């Protein structure tokens, strides 16, 4: 009887300290590639590169007043996940860039649902928007996208 109890406890400990963390690691890097439907009305499909040369796919609606909002999906999502957010912002008069973060949707690279490479993706999106003449920029991120929006502002030293 004691042997069965110890075996059960050993299985529970192995599950808690080995199987659960390993499973979470696999889920964090599991590809989130899915085909993304056409952009909403008034948006165009665009692509641009990160500093590392990864091509990111996005939908863009031109800003009429120099202001734009960068919209980022959550872990496991794509730009299609925030389609309604983008439509709402566009209807409110903002320019909108809806981005597939690396490894998600139609963007190149390997995914990481913890958002660890989000800083580079946000920098590339900001550079794209500045090249379009955007002078005022805001961000809307869901879950992991919100974390990516908090990317450290580049300085002349970085």
GROMACS elastic network, one bead per residue, 0.5 to 0.9 nm:
[ bonds ]
;  ai    aj funct       b0    kb
    1     4     6  0.52908   500
    1     5     6  0.64843   500
    1     6     6  0.87917   500
    2     5     6  0.50960   500
    2     6     6  0.61679   500
    2     7     6  0.85060   500
    3     6     6  0.51965   500
    3     7     6  0.60859   500
    3     8     6  0.86191   500
    4     8     6  0.60751   500
    4     9     6  0.85531   500
    5     8     6  0.50793   500
    5     9     6  0.61766   500
    5    10     6  0.85359   500
    6     9     6  0.50519   500
    6    10     6  0.60194   500
    6    11     6  0.85882   500
    7    10     6  0.50182   500
    7    11     6  0.62256   500
    7    12     6  0.86659   500
    8    11     6  0.51555   500
    8    12     6  0.62485   500
    8    13     6  0.86750   500
    9    12     6  0.50419   500
    9    13     6  0.61262   500
    9    14     6  0.85443   500
   10    13     6  0.51370   500
   10    14     6  0.60777   500
   10    15     6  0.84833   500
   11    14     6  0.51021   500
   11    15     6  0.60476   500
   11    16     6  0.85560   500
   12    15     6  0.50587   500
   12    16     6  0.61015   500
   12    17     6  0.85893   500
   13    16     6  0.50803   500
   13    17     6  0.59688   500
   13    18     6  0.79244   500
   14    17     6  0.53739   500
   14    18     6  0.52529   500
   14    19     6  0.65470   500
   14    20     6  0.86232   500
   15    18     6  0.55472   500
   15    20     6  0.58768   500
   15    21     6  0.86832   500
   16    19     6  0.63395   500
   16    20     6  0.54798   500
   16    21     6  0.75337   500
   17    20     6  0.64351   500
   17    21     6  0.65081   500
   17    22     6  0.87009   500
   18    21     6  0.57412   500
   18    22     6  0.61113   500
   18    23     6  0.85302   500
   19    22     6  0.51821   500
   19    23     6  0.59222   500
   19    24     6  0.85533   500
   20    23     6  0.50951   500
   20    24     6  0.61717   500
   20    25     6  0.86487   500
   21    24     6  0.50667   500
   21    25     6  0.61729   500
   21    26     6  0.87295   500
   22    25     6  0.50786   500
   22    26     6  0.63587   500
   22    27     6  0.87635   500
   23    26     6  0.51806   500
   23    27     6  0.62968   500
   23    28     6  0.86928   500
   24    27     6  0.50896   500
   24    28     6  0.61515   500
   24    29     6  0.89289   500
   25    28     6  0.51248   500
   25    29     6  0.66604   500
   25    30     6  0.86577   500
   26    29     6  0.55507   500
   26    30     6  0.59451   500
   27    30     6  0.51282   500
   27    31     6  0.86713   500
   27   112     6  0.89588   500
   27   113     6  0.79266   500
   28    31     6  0.87127   500
   28    75     6  0.85837   500
   28    76     6  0.88394   500
   28   111     6  0.78158   500
   28   112     6  0.55625   500
   28   114     6  0.65204   500
   29    32     6  0.85971   500
   29   110     6  0.74275   500
   29   111     6  0.55566   500
   29   113     6  0.63967   500
   29   114     6  0.86152   500
   30    76     6  0.87356   500
   30   110     6  0.87129   500
   30   111     6  0.69699   500
   30   112     6  0.77420   500
   30   113     6  0.82409   500
   31    34     6  0.89331   500
   31    76     6  0.83024   500
   31   103     6  0.64648   500
   31   104     6  0.70797   500
   31   110     6  0.71257   500
   31   111     6  0.58754   500
   31   112     6  0.83473   500
   32    75     6  0.86559   500
   32    76     6  0.56041   500
   32    77     6  0.70635   500
   32    78     6  0.79456   500
   32   103     6  0.64401   500
   32   105     6  0.63979   500
   32   111     6  0.69365   500
   32   113     6  0.89204   500
   33    76     6  0.88821   500
   33    78     6  0.83249   500
   33   103     6  0.65305   500
   33   104     6  0.50512   500
   33   106     6  0.64661   500
   33   107     6  0.81231   500
   33   111     6  0.87766   500
   34    78     6  0.78739   500
   34   104     6  0.73117   500
   34   106     6  0.68598   500
   35   105     6  0.60966   500
   35   106     6  0.65640   500
   36    39     6  0.84223   500
   36    78     6  0.75785   500
   36    79     6  0.76150   500
   36    80     6  0.63905   500
   36   105     6  0.62339   500
   36   106     6  0.69854   500
   37    40     6  0.89296   500
   37    80     6  0.72558   500
   38    44     6  0.86599   500
   38    45     6  0.79170   500
   38    59     6  0.89914   500
   39    42     6  0.80299   500
   39    43     6  0.57120   500
   39    44     6  0.62685   500
   39    45     6  0.65702   500
   39    58     6  0.89636   500
   39    59     6  0.62041   500
   39    60     6  0.85775   500
   39    80     6  0.84204   500
   39    83     6  0.83616   500
   40    43     6  0.56568   500
   40    44     6  0.81175   500
   40    59     6  0.83646   500
   40    83     6  0.73692   500
   40    86     6  0.85009   500
   40    87     6  0.72411   500
   41    44     6  0.83234   500
   41    87     6  0.84686   500
   42    60     6  0.84704   500
   42    61     6  0.62203   500
   42    62     6  0.85065   500
   42    90     6  0.84727   500
   43    59     6  0.59017   500
   43    60     6  0.51740   500
   43    62     6  0.77696   500
   43    96     6  0.83724   500
   43    97     6  0.88609   500
   44    58     6  0.83445   500
   44    59     6  0.54210   500
   44    60     6  0.53267   500
   44    61     6  0.65272   500
   44    62     6  0.88574   500
   45    57     6  0.73787   500
   45    58     6  0.58364   500
   45    60     6  0.63774   500
   46    56     6  0.84812   500
   46    57     6  0.60825   500
   46    58     6  0.52804   500
   46    59     6  0.58192   500
   46    60     6  0.65985   500
   47    55     6  0.64805   500
   47    56     6  0.54721   500
   47    58     6  0.59510   500
   47    59     6  0.83663   500
   47   107     6  0.85119   500
   48    54     6  0.82045   500
   48    55     6  0.55450   500
   48    56     6  0.55289   500
   48    57     6  0.69710   500
   48    58     6  0.83705   500
   48   124     6  0.73605   500
   48   125     6  0.78240   500
   48   128     6  0.71304   500
   49    52     6  0.76784   500
   49    53     6  0.53890   500
   49    54     6  0.52635   500
   49    56     6  0.59360   500
   49    57     6  0.89506   500
   49   121     6  0.84998   500
   49   124     6  0.65330   500
   49   125     6  0.86750   500
   49   128     6  0.89674   500
   50    53     6  0.51865   500
   50    54     6  0.52523   500
   50    55     6  0.65723   500
   50    56     6  0.73602   500
   50   120     6  0.62629   500
   50   121     6  0.60720   500
   50   122     6  0.87476   500
   50   123     6  0.75741   500
   50   124     6  0.50274   500
   50   125     6  0.82196   500
   51    54     6  0.74885   500
   51   120     6  0.69423   500
   51   121     6  0.85868   500
   51   123     6  0.84802   500
   51   124     6  0.70939   500
   52   120     6  0.82000   500
   54   102     6  0.75105   500
   54   107     6  0.77826   500
   54   108     6  0.56309   500
   54   109     6  0.60926   500
   54   121     6  0.88321   500
   55   102     6  0.79983   500
   55   106     6  0.89975   500
   55   107     6  0.59861   500
   55   108     6  0.53705   500
   55   109     6  0.78589   500
   56    99     6  0.73257   500
   56   100     6  0.64938   500
   56   101     6  0.68171   500
   56   102     6  0.63675   500
   56   103     6  0.87915   500
   56   106     6  0.73959   500
   56   108     6  0.61517   500
   56   109     6  0.86388   500
   56   121     6  0.77362   500
   56   124     6  0.86225   500
   56   125     6  0.86664   500
   57    79     6  0.89280   500
   57    98     6  0.87237   500
   57    99     6  0.62559   500
   57   100     6  0.56478   500
   57   101     6  0.79755   500
   57   102     6  0.86295   500
   57   105     6  0.79268   500
   57   106     6  0.57944   500
   57   108     6  0.81211   500
   58    79     6  0.72527   500
   58    97     6  0.66673   500
   58    98     6  0.53713   500
   58   100     6  0.58808   500
   58   101     6  0.88301   500
   58   106     6  0.84847   500
   58   107     6  0.82418   500
   59    79     6  0.78558   500
   59    96     6  0.78899   500
   59    97     6  0.57570   500
   59    98     6  0.50878   500
   59    99     6  0.66271   500
   59   100     6  0.87996   500
   60    95     6  0.75291   500
   60    96     6  0.56678   500
   60    98     6  0.64084   500
   60    99     6  0.86331   500
   61    68     6  0.87013   500
   61    90     6  0.73276   500
   61    94     6  0.82480   500
   61    95     6  0.52398   500
   61    96     6  0.50962   500
   61    97     6  0.65189   500
   61    98     6  0.88185   500
   62    66     6  0.89102   500
   62    68     6  0.81545   500
   62    94     6  0.82327   500
   62    95     6  0.50076   500
   62    96     6  0.69647   500
   62    97     6  0.85500   500
   62   132     6  0.80540   500
   63    66     6  0.55613   500
   63    67     6  0.59780   500
   63    68     6  0.59988   500
   63    90     6  0.88462   500
   63    93     6  0.77932   500
   63    94     6  0.59205   500
   63    96     6  0.71695   500
   63   132     6  0.85563   500
   63   133     6  0.84469   500
   63   134     6  0.70736   500
   64    67     6  0.75711   500
   64    93     6  0.76429   500
   64    94     6  0.74846   500
   64    95     6  0.68313   500
   65    68     6  0.84649   500
   65    93     6  0.81804   500
   65    94     6  0.76574   500
   65    95     6  0.79864   500
   65   134     6  0.82293   500
   65   135     6  0.89114   500
   65   136     6  0.89919   500
   66    94     6  0.84906   500
   66    95     6  0.77006   500
   66   132     6  0.89587   500
   66   133     6  0.65228   500
   66   135     6  0.52675   500
   66   136     6  0.60961   500
   66   137     6  0.84611   500
   67    93     6  0.88184   500
   67    94     6  0.60462   500
   67    95     6  0.60702   500
   67    96     6  0.86580   500
   67   134     6  0.57001   500
   67   135     6  0.61457   500
   67   137     6  0.57214   500
   67   138     6  0.78986   500
   68    94     6  0.53236   500
   68    96     6  0.52646   500
   68    97     6  0.73000   500
   68   129     6  0.77440   500
   68   134     6  0.64859   500
   68   135     6  0.81768   500
   68   136     6  0.64107   500
   68   137     6  0.50994   500
   68   138     6  0.63520   500
   68   139     6  0.84381   500
   69    86     6  0.87170   500
   69    89     6  0.77302   500
   69    94     6  0.66899   500
   69    95     6  0.62551   500
   69    97     6  0.63262   500
   69    98     6  0.84334   500
   69   136     6  0.85928   500
   69   137     6  0.57375   500
   69   139     6  0.52031   500
   69   140     6  0.68759   500
   70    95     6  0.87113   500
   70    96     6  0.60209   500
   70    98     6  0.61209   500
   70    99     6  0.75080   500
   70   122     6  0.84668   500
   70   125     6  0.76208   500
   70   126     6  0.80333   500
   70   129     6  0.87540   500
   70   137     6  0.74088   500
   70   138     6  0.62200   500
   70   140     6  0.61378   500
   70   141     6  0.80086   500
   70   149     6  0.84672   500
   71    79     6  0.81063   500
   71    82     6  0.73964   500
   71    85     6  0.79102   500
   71    86     6  0.70431   500
   71    96     6  0.71527   500
   71    97     6  0.60725   500
   71    99     6  0.64545   500
   71   138     6  0.87484   500
   71   139     6  0.59840   500
   71   141     6  0.57119   500
   71   142     6  0.83200   500
   71   145     6  0.78478   500
   71   149     6  0.88678   500
   72    78     6  0.82555   500
   72    79     6  0.70429   500
   72    82     6  0.74099   500
   72    97     6  0.86807   500
   72    98     6  0.62747   500
   72    99     6  0.57676   500
   72   100     6  0.72287   500
   72   101     6  0.73394   500
   72   139     6  0.78950   500
   72   140     6  0.63175   500
   72   142     6  0.63894   500
   72   143     6  0.88671   500
   72   144     6  0.81507   500
   72   146     6  0.71191   500
   72   148     6  0.79740   500
   72   149     6  0.78161   500
   73    76     6  0.82274   500
   73    77     6  0.56670   500
   73    78     6  0.57799   500
   73    79     6  0.59727   500
   73    80     6  0.82862   500
   73    81     6  0.62458   500
   73    82     6  0.59999   500
   73    98     6  0.82896   500
   73    99     6  0.75896   500
   73   100     6  0.73140   500
   73   101     6  0.77231   500
   73   140     6  0.87515   500
   73   141     6  0.60627   500
   73   142     6  0.53741   500
   73   143     6  0.73718   500
   73   144     6  0.71500   500
   73   145     6  0.51431   500
   73   146     6  0.81574   500
   74    77     6  0.53852   500
   74    78     6  0.76042   500
   74    81     6  0.80195   500
   74    82     6  0.87548   500
   74   113     6  0.81541   500
   74   141     6  0.71469   500
   74   145     6  0.50517   500
   74   146     6  0.76797   500
   75    78     6  0.84326   500
   75   104     6  0.87941   500
   75   112     6  0.81373   500
   75   114     6  0.71758   500
   75   115     6  0.77224   500
   75   142     6  0.83840   500
   75   143     6  0.67383   500
   75   144     6  0.53212   500
   75   145     6  0.73717   500
   76   104     6  0.72537   500
   76   111     6  0.88477   500
   76   113     6  0.65180   500
   77    80     6  0.76230   500
   77    81     6  0.57608   500
   77    82     6  0.85128   500
   77   100     6  0.82758   500
   77   104     6  0.69051   500
   77   105     6  0.75679   500
   78    81     6  0.53553   500
   78    82     6  0.75038   500
   78    99     6  0.77573   500
   78   100     6  0.53748   500
   78   101     6  0.75302   500
   78   104     6  0.58357   500
   78   105     6  0.50941   500
   78   106     6  0.83599   500
   79    82     6  0.55054   500
   79    83     6  0.64522   500
   79    98     6  0.57865   500
   79    99     6  0.56786   500
   79   100     6  0.52507   500
   79   101     6  0.83797   500
   79   104     6  0.86252   500
   79   105     6  0.72392   500
   80    84     6  0.84429   500
   80    98     6  0.86864   500
   80   100     6  0.86830   500
   80   105     6  0.84763   500
   81    84     6  0.79736   500
   81    85     6  0.87759   500
   82    85     6  0.52258   500
   82    86     6  0.63329   500
   82    87     6  0.88105   500
   82    98     6  0.77123   500
   82   142     6  0.83658   500
   83    86     6  0.51827   500
   83    87     6  0.63172   500
   83    88     6  0.87434   500
   83    98     6  0.80717   500
   84    87     6  0.50358   500
   84    88     6  0.61522   500
   84    89     6  0.86350   500
   85    88     6  0.51820   500
   85    89     6  0.62750   500
   85    90     6  0.86280   500
   85   140     6  0.87939   500
   86    89     6  0.51893   500
   86    90     6  0.60807   500
   86    91     6  0.85148   500
   86    96     6  0.65118   500
   86    97     6  0.80245   500
   86    98     6  0.69051   500
   87    90     6  0.50765   500
   87    91     6  0.60290   500
   87    92     6  0.85309   500
   87    96     6  0.87101   500
   88    91     6  0.51128   500
   88    92     6  0.62487   500
   88    93     6  0.89495   500
   89    93     6  0.66338   500
   89    94     6  0.57022   500
   89    95     6  0.77429   500
   89    96     6  0.70055   500
   90    93     6  0.52074   500
   90    94     6  0.50740   500
   90    95     6  0.62215   500
   90    96     6  0.63833   500
   91    94     6  0.73923   500
   95   134     6  0.84242   500
   97   125     6  0.78737   500
   97   129     6  0.78688   500
   99   107     6  0.86214   500
   99   121     6  0.88033   500
   99   125     6  0.78287   500
  100   103     6  0.78902   500
  100   104     6  0.56008   500
  100   105     6  0.57098   500
  100   106     6  0.67065   500
  100   107     6  0.57996   500
  101   104     6  0.55554   500
  101   105     6  0.77711   500
  101   106     6  0.88334   500
  101   107     6  0.64790   500
  101   108     6  0.86377   500
  101   111     6  0.80086   500
  101   115     6  0.87669   500
  101   117     6  0.87890   500
  101   118     6  0.71272   500
  101   121     6  0.65441   500
  101   122     6  0.85984   500
  101   145     6  0.82481   500
  102   105     6  0.82124   500
  102   106     6  0.83901   500
  102   107     6  0.51813   500
  102   108     6  0.56195   500
  102   109     6  0.52162   500
  102   110     6  0.63459   500
  102   111     6  0.58464   500
  102   112     6  0.81789   500
  102   117     6  0.78201   500
  102   118     6  0.78918   500
  102   121     6  0.71001   500
  103   106     6  0.74915   500
  103   107     6  0.55653   500
  103   108     6  0.54233   500
  103   112     6  0.74941   500
  104   107     6  0.57438   500
  104   108     6  0.77067   500
  104   109     6  0.83251   500
  104   110     6  0.81336   500
  104   111     6  0.62840   500
  105   108     6  0.86493   500
  108   111     6  0.88161   500
  111   114     6  0.88263   500
  111   115     6  0.83873   500
  111   117     6  0.86053   500
  112   115     6  0.57740   500
  112   116     6  0.65901   500
  112   117     6  0.74123   500
  113   116     6  0.79122   500
  113   144     6  0.69709   500
  114   117     6  0.85568   500
  114   118     6  0.89430   500
  114   144     6  0.64486   500
  114   147     6  0.87689   500
  115   118     6  0.51659   500
  115   119     6  0.82909   500
  115   144     6  0.56327   500
  115   145     6  0.73689   500
  115   147     6  0.69050   500
  115   148     6  0.61407   500
  116   119     6  0.74317   500
  116   148     6  0.79379   500
  117   120     6  0.59646   500
  117   121     6  0.68852   500
  117   148     6  0.80714   500
  118   121     6  0.50492   500
  118   122     6  0.60699   500
  118   123     6  0.85435   500
  118   144     6  0.85959   500
  118   145     6  0.78518   500
  118   147     6  0.79477   500
  118   149     6  0.78083   500
  118   151     6  0.72812   500
  119   122     6  0.52217   500
  119   123     6  0.61799   500
  119   124     6  0.86983   500
  119   148     6  0.59646   500
  119   149     6  0.77285   500
  119   150     6  0.81010   500
  119   152     6  0.71724   500
  119   153     6  0.89700   500
  120   123     6  0.50908   500
  120   124     6  0.62505   500
  120   125     6  0.86705   500
  120   151     6  0.84334   500
  121   124     6  0.51878   500
  121   125     6  0.62428   500
  121   126     6  0.86758   500
  121   148     6  0.82278   500
  122   126     6  0.60828   500
  122   127     6  0.85205   500
  122   148     6  0.68991   500
  122   149     6  0.68100   500
  122   151     6  0.72269   500
  123   126     6  0.51172   500
  123   127     6  0.61360   500
  123   128     6  0.85942   500
  123   151     6  0.82739   500
  123   153     6  0.85297   500
  123   154     6  0.82640   500
  124   127     6  0.50656   500
  124   128     6  0.61741   500
  124   129     6  0.86990   500
  125   128     6  0.50117   500
  125   129     6  0.62371   500
  125   130     6  0.86354   500
  126   129     6  0.50774   500
  126   130     6  0.61106   500
  126   131     6  0.85498   500
  126   137     6  0.80876   500
  127   130     6  0.51126   500
  127   131     6  0.61730   500
  127   132     6  0.87316   500
  128   131     6  0.51479   500
  128   132     6  0.64974   500
  129   132     6  0.50228   500
  129   133     6  0.67007   500
  129   134     6  0.55535   500
  129   135     6  0.84513   500
  129   137     6  0.83240   500
  130   133     6  0.51925   500
  130   135     6  0.67029   500
  130   136     6  0.89947   500
  130   137     6  0.89459   500
  131   134     6  0.73138   500
  134   137     6  0.70297   500
  139   146     6  0.81328   500
  139   149     6  0.62082   500
  139   150     6  0.89383   500
  140   145     6  0.76549   500
  140   146     6  0.65951   500
  140   149     6  0.72933   500
  141   144     6  0.71697   500
  141   147     6  0.72785   500
  141   148     6  0.74188   500
  141   149     6  0.63008   500
  142   146     6  0.50289   500
  142   147     6  0.81743   500
  143   146     6  0.52644   500
  143   147     6  0.67134   500
  143   148     6  0.89014   500
  144   147     6  0.50653   500
  144   148     6  0.62676   500
  144   149     6  0.87093   500
  145   149     6  0.62133   500
  145   150     6  0.88590   500
  146   149     6  0.50409   500
  146   150     6  0.66897   500
  147   150     6  0.53140   500
  147   151     6  0.73279   500
  148   151     6  0.55416   500
  149   152     6  0.87958   500
  150   153     6  0.86337   500
  151   154     6  0.87812   500
  152   155     6  0.89408   500
  154   157     6  0.79839   500
  154   158     6  0.60708   500
  155   158     6  0.54063   500
